Amino acid sequence: MNPDFGLESLEAAQEKYPEKFVPQETFFRNIRRGARIFVGTACGEPQFLVNELIQYVENHPNAFYDAEVLHVWSLGVAPYTDEKFRHNFRHNSFFIGNNTRAEVNRGNADYTPIFLSQVPRVFRRGTSPIDIALIQTSLPDRHGNLSLGVSVDIVKAAVEVARIVIVQLNRFMPRVHGHGFIHMDEVDFALHHDEPLLEYQTEVADDVAKGVGQNVARI
């Protein structure tokens, strides 16, 4: 194991920041009624962390209501769109994935169309404030740096403005160099859970998609 990052560095972080590595119930208690919860994007979605949030709500159904879940694009779990959680969560997606499209069409979830490049500005200006950010990163290095890995996009901006940042540390998340790093000091709570990253699966275009493409090509 490379001592610069990995399990040894994780143990060092746990020893240095014990107040951040607490039981899940402790940090989910910070969610209040009407909170805006940002969930990491696409292949970087912290699936285990999201499922833990849902488990917390199932165990404490009156913990909070009317929380808005902000998501750019969900490839993985989206249990907060389930009908039984309609009083706890309201999903608002900037891009619609297959696992949330049905609920948007039924009117049980919202769709806010926006250019991806404009989302960080919306966050930083406070037009769409964020109370809780649920994200996924690599394990820390010996300096306490965490990589956002495969899904930086708007997550960096969300971390910068969120009132509380909760991170799932995952050894499967690769360290990607550039401006996609955050530090343990920027994290309020952390848990370690390894799970395979989500993968984007391409699909063969159906007749409707081909028809849209042909119409666009004529413009």
Buried (B, 14 or more C-beta within 10 A) or exposed (E): EEEEBBEBBBEBBBEEBEEBBEEBEEBBEBBEEEBBBBBBBBBBBBBBBBBBBBBBBEEEEEBBBEBBBBBBBBBBBBBBBEEEBBEBBBBBBBBBBEBBEEBBEEEBBBBEEBEEEEBBBBBEEEEBBBBBBBBBBBBBBBEBBBBBBBBBBBBBBBBBBBEBBBBBBBBEBEBBEEEBBBEBEBBBBBBBBEBEBBEEEEEEEEEEEEEEEEEEEEE
